[in-house]
Amino acid sequence: MGAEWAWVVMAAMAATPEAVVVSPLVKVRPGASLQGARQARVSVARGECEGVQVVLPGTVRQLKVPSLLLKGPGAPLRAALWREGYLDVAVPSNAQGATGPWPDPLLPVSAPVSNPDLPAVLYVEVCAPEGQKPGTYRGKLRASLDSREQLSVPFTVEVQPFVLPATASLPTSFGISQLSIARGHGLNAESSEARALLRAYARLLLEHRVSAHGMSMSPPPVRFEDGRAVVDWREYDAEMAPFLDGSLLPSGARFTTTDLRDNKKASTEAERVAYYRAFVEHFRQKDWPAQLFFYAKDEPKPQDVPLVLTQSRRVREAGGARVLITTPLEGELPDAADILAPTLNCFFPRPGPATCRAIHTVTELRKQLRPGTQVWWYQSCNSHGCNGGASTEAAQERAYSGWASYMVDHSAMLNRAMGPLAFVSGVDGELYFDTVFAYNTKKDPWKDLFEFGGNGDGTFFYPGTPERLGDSRHQPVPSLRLKHLRDGLEDFEYLRLLSRLGDEKFARDAARQLVRSGWDIRQDAREWAQVRQVVTARLRQRWSTSEFAKRSGRHTPESTP
């Protein structure tokens, strides 16, 4: 959260061909009138990543950018750089969207330029490790445009003294599939290359504070002896252990959750219970702190209720895992849930046509649910309308507009809002059905992400094939929306840390300036920056007088024994 976000101090852009630094909360579209700064000033907590956009002048066919190294009182910081690509939207998600090019894929700087007439924008990201020495770091971003123009953009990074936890405080579970990844890249789903790609995709999610379910979807082999499940955990542990024990990333970040994988070899009720029990026991032996949950049939219809009740009974009989059910508070399913996950629309009353059958706040839900039941939420096409384009009925269009949304053609503020909303509402976690859904369709994700009435619903990545990137290897291409999702989760960490340092009212008041409800979210990038500046200053003050700063300055309230 930036203490000095100079790029949002809107200085008019001069006519000279110079680079302009703009907020990451601005989606740079063709023909947009931009205001920005000539130099970048970034504030980053220890344990945090912050991005900024550098808009290059004119059309750029060839771009060379050396590494950006920032020097200061501690070890040098090396920035990560991408060139923003564009998705050409044919059908807007709703009236808040629009047709035409929208920035989204974050390409390697060396990737071929498919359309040089589109804006040339660099996304520059600085990450400060937990042990980074606080203070001011400086450097210059240099770029060579079409082998002639040389640009230099001064960068100043302020590393704050306070620390964000490496593992996200808000549990999440976003879907990902090795099969879909393999199809998107044209690979054999069982190949070692597909397995390596899955790890690369899931690693990117973890780097953005997101945990995943699905993964390879392969259950560990099992046989049954005298009513006991004997499980071979070797392949499962090779796949999942690095994400669950904190060994994958230098920060020690771990998945907050993972799903219990069903196994067709368990054919009787007793075998299923024994298998689930073995799964839970394995997690206990490994001392993995992630929440293990069973994802019951998604969005169950009335005819699915007996199945979901049976699923819940089996898992509860085994003990140790939670049953997640995606349903509003109605009927008999809520009593079968250990994690109840209605859609976002089910938490916020709104005038006009209803977009959820049963609307309750988190507080109201907790009063009616079994003690200990967690309340999660998730986005669906109800956040933008399930048909695509603006509705011909004004009341209907209003009902499906304004919601927090992960769509490409919605504002960065809507993409980012779920984190602050989670803090204000007190929800226990966030679910999302997929991050590579478009890979498993017949469409080319680089040209068309329109699914379920929205552009990007269920897809946060692009398949980086050698043909597309001009590289020798397959790799995941993250999206600008993934950065916004991560920034929202870091907003949550800032607000939560401020609350734990004794300033809960201040934190809540600050969050409510930006997210008044799930459908009333401030759309002014300057206002978001101003709130972040105030929260950062307050955190600096609180941290300096806290016991954590007095001890070593490196511990968060959560990581201190």
Protein Blocks (a to p, Z undefined) as FASTA:
>chain_A
ZZblfklmccdddfbdcdddddfkbccdehiacdddfbdcddddehiacddddddehjdf
bdcddddddddfbdcdddddddddddddfbdfblmbcedjddfbacdfklccfblmbccd
ddddddddfklccddddddddddeehlaccdddddddddfbdcdfbafbdcdddddfklm
mmmnopafkbmklmmmmmmmmmmmmmnopacehilopacddddeehiacddfklmmmmmm
mmmnopmpmnlpacfbdcddddfklmbfklmmmmmmmmmmmmmmnopabdcdddddehia
fklmmmmmmmmmmmmmngoiacddddddehjllmmpcbdcddfklmmccedjdfbfbdcd
fklmmmmmcehiacdddddfklnopngpadfblklmmmmgoiacfbfkbcfklmmmmmmm
mmmnopabdcdfbfklmmmmcbdfklocceghiahihpabdcddfklnopabdcddddfk
lmmmmmmmmmmmmmmmmmmnopammmmmmmmmmmmbfklccfbfklmmmmmmmmmmmmmm
mmmmmmklmmnopacfklpZZ
